[in-house]
Amino acid sequence: MIPVAASSMFFHEYPVDEIFDAVEEAGLDGIEFWLETPHFWLRDLPTEDLVAAIRSHPMITSLHIHAPVLDLNPCSINPDVAEASRQWAVRAVELAERVGAPVVTVHPGRRTAKRAPMADDYRRFARYLAVLRKAAAGKRVRVAMENVEPVVNAMISTPEETRDLLDKEKWLSFTLDTSHAMNHSERMLTRFVEICGDRLVNVHVSRAVDGVMHLPLEGDPLSGETLAAIARGGYGGPLTLEIEDRNLDHDLSLEEKILLLAGEAAFLRRCVR
């Protein structure tokens, strides 16, 4: 059975153990844990708290890690920003190895200027890949590059760019963000599944409507068809609900968040049954 997970950032204001409690209560199977989850990030990454939460929630059987991306850019023209971004990605890989998470999702970075990426940007991206390759060598952790929203300065945002990267970097895996792709077009989403599905290890699931991303699915037919196609292709990784609560029509209580996730999970499970 394909596990259904949630991003820890959906519970932005809650402590780590309460996040695990909520995901378990919603009946989900897993969590994608962002290092930038505030209660973890702002307390200097107390890994022992995360380990304790994992051990005390045996129903949470799927755990992935998301590397830090806020304020960071491994392709930045500022060398200090680029170096910090690379090192935080390495720390994410190291944390995943320590807690037994099989996958770390990373972002590719972007050109600093809002212009199409140039040769220098791709050289910085190559250095980033080299650092990640070295960090993952000899570990059980797989590094998965996520497709980002296809804006002018984006890198690795289209199915063709992603396929080219995966063909060149055989060690690298792929995280599909359905909302990023859907925000461009329905065809882009289905194309990602068609040509990159063989390297898929994580799927960030949410909807895009009129330029607003990371919305609940609410039974969306396109999402359902896409997820069914992914399942038919033999995918066994998690479907990770990545919902931005600030894009909803009001501030949700903890109980409302739990109920929302439970409903979304039921839809996902029907799609891939």
N, C-alpha and C positions, 0 to 999 in steps of 0.2 A: 504494500500500500504506500502511495506517495504521501510523505508527511506534510502537514500544514503547519506553518510557523508564522510568527509575527516579529516585526522589528521592535527592538527594545525602545527605540525612539518614539514609538506611539505612546509610551508611558513616560514621557519626558520628565515629569515632575516627581516621579516616585522612586524610592530606594530599590536597590537590586532585588532584594528578597521579595518585595511586594510586586515587582514586575513579574517574577517567576510565578508567584501565587496567582496573579491575574490571568496569565497565559494558561496556566493549568486549569483554572476555574472555567475559562472559556472553552475548554475541551480541545485545545490545540496540542500538537505534538512537539513543537520546537520553537526556538528563539534564534533570530539573528541578532547577536549582541554587538552593538556599536561601542567602540572604545569611548566615544564622545557622549555616551549616556551620562547625563550630568552628575548623578549621584556617584558614579564611578570615576568619571573624568576629573571632577573638581576635588576629589579626595586622593589624587595621586595614584590612581589605578590600583586599588586594594584587591589584588588578584585573589587573596584568600577569601574575600567576601563572595566573589564570583564562584570559586570552587565550592564554597559552602552551600551556595544556592543550588548549584548543579546537583550536589550530593543529596540535598534535602527535597528535591523534586524529581523523583525517579520517573514520573510520567512524561517529563520533558526529555524525549529521547533523541532529538535532533538539535544540535547546537552548531551554528556557524558564527564567524566573526566578520565584522565589517571594519575595515581600516578607517582611520580618521581622514576626513576630507574638508571639514569646515575650516576656513581661513588658510587652507593648504593648496598647493599646486606644484607637483613635481616637475612641471615644464616651465615654471616661472622664469622670467628674465632676471629676477632677483636671486642671486645664488644662495643666499641664506634661506629664503623661503623654499627653494627647490631642495636644498639639503635637509631642512627640517621635515619636509614632506616625505622624502625618501626614508628618513630614519623612523618616522612614525609608522610608515608601512611595514618596515622591518619589525618594529615592536609588536605590530598586530600579528605578524607571522609567528613571532616568538611566544606571544600570549596564547595563540591558538594551539601551538604545540604543547604548551604547559597544561592547558585545560582539556586537551583531547578533542578539539574541534577540527574536523577534516578539511574545512574550506575557509579561506579568507578572501572576501571580495574587496577589490581595489578599484579606484577610478583612474582613468588615464591621464588626467591633467588637461590643460588647455593652453592655447596661446594667450599671453597676458593681454595684448591688445585685442580689441574686437575686430580682428581681421583674420583671414584664412591662415592656418598654420604654414610656416615656412621651414626651410631646411634646418635652421638652428633649433627650432622647436622640436623637430623630430630627432635631432641629436640629443637633446635633453631627455626626450622620451626613451631613447635607446639606453641612456645611462640609467634611468629609472628601472627599466626592464632588467638590466644587468645586475643591479642591486637586489631586486626581487628574486631573480634566478638564483643568486648566491645564497640569499637568506633561506630559500625553500629547499636548497640542495641537502639531501640526507634526512629530511624531515618527512613526517607523514602528511603534512599540510599541503593542500593544493591551492595555488593562487589563481583566482578567477577575475578576469578583467570585465568590468561592467560597461555596457553601452550607455553613453550619456546622451542628453538631449541634443539633437542635431541643430546647433546654432553655429554662427559663422566661425567662431574661434575654437570650436570643439575638435577633439581628437578621438578617434574610434567611436563614431556615433552612427555609422551606417552599417548595414549587413556586409557590404563588400569590404569595407575597411576592416571590420572585425574578422571576416574570413581570411583576409590576407595576413593579418596579424597572427591568427591561430596557425596558419600554414607555416609561417616563418618561425614561430616560437612553439615547438611541439610540447614543451613542458607546461604551457599555459592553458588554463581552462576558461570558461565563459559563464558570466552571470547575465541573464537577460532581464532587463527592466522593461516591462510591458508598457508602462505609462510613458517613459521616455520615447519609445518607438511610436506608440499610438498618437502621441501629441503631434507627430509629423504626418503620419498617414496609416490607415489600416493595412495597406500593402506593405509598408515597411515592417510592421509587426509580423505579418505572416512570412515575409521574406527572411527575417532573422531565424525563425523556426526552421525554414526550409534549408538554409545553407550553413547554419551554425549549430544546429541541434545536436550534432554528434559530440560536441565538446561542452555541453551544457551541464553545470553542476548546481546551479541555483537559479531560481526564477523569482524576481521581485514582482509581485502581483498588485496592480491597482489600475485605475481607469483615468483617462484624460478626457476632459470635456471643455471645448472652447478655450483651449490654452491653459486651463487649470489642471494640474497633474496631481497624482497620488490621492485620488478619490476612491471611496469604496466602490466595489463592483456592482452591487445591487442587482445582480442577475443579468449583467450586460451580455448580450448574445455573442459579440465578437470575442470578448474575453473567454467565454465558455467554449467557443469553437477552437480558439487558440490553445487553451489548456487541454482540451480533448486531443488535439493533434499532437501536443507534446507527450501526453501519456501514451498514445498509440505508437510513438517513436521509441518507447522503451525507457523514457526518463524515470529515474528513481530518486532524484534529489528532492529537496523541499520546495513547496510553493510558499513563498514568504510574503505575507501581507505587509506591504509598505505603504501605510496610509498616513497622510499628513493631517493631523487633527486640526491644525489652524486653518485648513481649507474647508472645514465643515461649517454648518450654519450657526453653531453655538458651541460654547465650551462644554465638553462632555465630562461628566462625573466618571469616577472609576467604574462604577457599575454599568454605566452606559457604554463605556469602552469595551467592557467584557461582553456585553450583549451584542454589540456591533461585530466584534471578532467572531463570536459564536455563529452569528448569522452568515457572515462571509465564509467562514470555514465550511459550513453546511453546503453552500453553493459550490465551493471548490471541490468538495468531495463528490458531489453529484456529477460535476463535469468530468472527473477523471475516473469514475467508477467503472 
